[in-house]
Amino acid sequence: MPSARCWPGQACALRGEDITIYGDGSQTRSFCYVDDLIDGFLALMDSEPGWPGPVNLGTPREFTIRQLAEQVIALTGSASRIVEEPLPSDDPLQRKPDISLARERLGWEPKVPLEEGLVKTVDYFRGIVEAERA
């Protein structure tokens, strides 16, 4: 039985289940591919001793939640529907890290664009979904 709140979206789409978004999906998020984050963590660990933090790691490129869900559906070729649920009152409408300190002090910034990261992530979840069916 499909979940009413299926997540991650890639697995939902690969199973043909609905993808739940909250509100109309216009709130923004900055999605950073895991390889980029690990590179940022390594750069931070290699930084000079005693260097004060904190430092933001992430991507300053914003996408709406709806855009993400639509891209996932397109990349998977799914017939999944986007289902809207009420937006929680504490859900921030925008998330966009300021990574200027990471650029300046660590020489780090993300390299993997959203679509490329989604393709890799969809491939990963495709393997999981296929294993579930076996």
Secondary structure, 3 states (H helix, E strand, C coil): CCCCCCCCHHHHHHHCCCEEEECCCCCEECCCCHHHHHHHHHHHHCCCCCCCCCCCCCCCCCEEHHHHHHHHHHHHCCCCCEEEECCCCCCCCCCCCCCHHHHHHHCCCCCCCHHHHHHHHHHHHHHHHHHHHC
